[in-house]
Amino acid sequence: MRTHPPRDKSAPSPHIGTMSESLRLASYNIRKAVGLDRRREPSRILDVIAGLEADVVALQEADRRLGARPGVLDPAEIEARTGMVPLEVAANDVSLGWHGNALLVRPGVTLRGLTRLALPSLEPRGAVLAELDSPAGPLRVLGVHLALTRAWRRRQVEAILTSLAPLPERPTVVMGDFNEWSRLGGLAPLAREFDLLSPGRSFHAARPLAALDRFALRGGLTMADAGVREDRLASVASDHLPIWADLRLPALA
């Protein structure tokens, strides 16, 4: 699915059987806000994010690589242009994310707890784990940007699963740039515990050939709809296209 339908904010939330209302989640590798025209334009990225109309967005490459790794998006501008608020996941005062991984949430989605995960790799990599409360119920979200090589991706997935093992069961989404060109490859350990969801080809934005950006679901989550945003703005703002999914959480007991 290449496009995404606008959300009718006035319509009642969808229900199926014992499922609760849905949440829209999205993931976007913004390449430090540098577009295919080689211009760094954060405003384009923010316009793409606003158009997703998501409740939770995971960003990758949200910080520059060198020095203190300052963020490329201003938190005040994020809120003004998208209506979303960045979670405080950075370990310093200048970054937006942790190893470039940032999380944005819409008002009504609140943070219960946050963990920064260091992942094994030849280059610095990490993931952010957020325990959230939402109008649809509690949700655990992990934003990730996995390694370029399959062997390290497998190790990183195994490290994520190890980090999750002692935590209480909860609807859980792992989302981000998985960097896996095949269906499973280095994601095989993740597929044993999660349902992998590939909304479509998201890379390269100029000519999408690979589904590098994905979701992984467990804990009773189901997909109502999903897709890739592929329009003129998204096709130039970054080298990745953003993905989105409307997910239904299990009804609260």
Buried (B, 14 or more C-beta within 10 A) or exposed (E): EEEBEEBEEEEEEEEEEEBBBBBBBBBBBBBBBBBBEEEEBBEBBBBBBBBBBBBBBBBBBBBBEEEEBBBBBBBEEBBEBBEBBBBEBBEEEEBBBBBBBBBBBBEEBEBEEBBBBEBEBEEEBBBBBBBBEBEBBBBBBBBBBBBEEBEBBBBBBBBBBEBBEEEEEBBBBBBBBBBBEEEEBBBBBBBEBBEBBBBBBBBBBEEBEBBBBBBBBBBBBBBBBBBBBBBEEBBBBBBBBBBBBBBBBBBEE
